[in-house]
Amino acid sequence: MKGKILKITIVVLAMSFLLFSVLFVFEFHSTPKMTPENILFTINPGEAARSIARNLKEKGIIKKDWPFLLGYRLFYSGKSMKAGEYEFHLPVSTKGTLNKIIAGKIYLHSITIPEGLTRVEIAHHLSSSNFASEENFLKASSQTEIISGLDKEASDLEGYLFPETYSFPKGASAKIISVALVSQFREVFTATWQKRSAELKMTVREIVILASLIEKETSMPEERKQVSAVFHNRLNIRMKLDCDPTIIYALKKEGRIKKRLLIRDLKFKSPYNTYLHRGLPPGPICNPGRGSLEAALYPADEKSLYFVSKNDGSHHFSLTFKEHQRAVIKYRNRR
């Protein structure tokens, strides 16, 4: 009798284990029926597995917490659930949910840094987009160690915060963001470009400064190399650059925002004022994009020394001052 009871007990336990295993496999692998939805879910640093499972259930990402916890113990024992923000495209299986968390596939938020912004403007853009505070970014972008190999004179990262679309996890620090922007600059400014700088007898810093002027002078990609040629030609004969954007930058640094320059502004005392000082200004006046950097390195093969706005976004280029004067009168009257 005892042997028979033991056999029955073993069979019952075996059947129970088998049924439980089938139930677990079903609950762990099956995708529940629900309305498609995207949900952002955050795991805090050091959060326990039970807490994560409970919160996933409360958010409706998983139906039951026990298959999640059992699957974690069976298949991922010893592996941590990585903290961060995750995006789940519902419906999703418990296995799929757990796999994403174990793999640390954190949701990344995208932000585009437009070409031609100053360091201060980038700080404001990041702050208004809920990425980093202005104060923290300005502090982080004042640390120049990351660019010292290319520019030992840099007092901040102005000019090297490369305009591009970036993706960062929620809560990324201002330091991480500034390093990403400068790292992208270093990737774009290749060894070939560094060699080209040397061929022009210019430093990387000088190329970046020149590119920043080109960036602010024209919004038309096809004109960048022509504008670059004018600046190169002027530099070669020690002729002042007379670049309006350098004055605008100088005024902004003093907290004086102006929509339009006046004649008296051309005499504004600043080392950035290229109407008063020959050569390049002491630093970049914005953060130039790839096109302007390339234009600074490879100017058009022409002798123009002047250009004036046509008031439609494009410019008229002139070789002589007389031709330039005629163009100024023509387009001023048209305006």
PyMOL commands that set and color helices and strands:
alter all, ss='L'
color gray80, all
select helices_A, chain A and resi 2-29+49-59+66-75+94-103+119-128+134-140+145-147+174-188+191-199+204-217+221-236+244-253+263-267+290-297+321-334
alter helices_A, ss='H'
color red, helices_A
select strands_A, chain A and resi 37-43+84-90+108-112+165-169+306-309+315-318
alter strands_A, ss='S'
color yellow, strands_A
deselect
rebuild
show_as cartoon
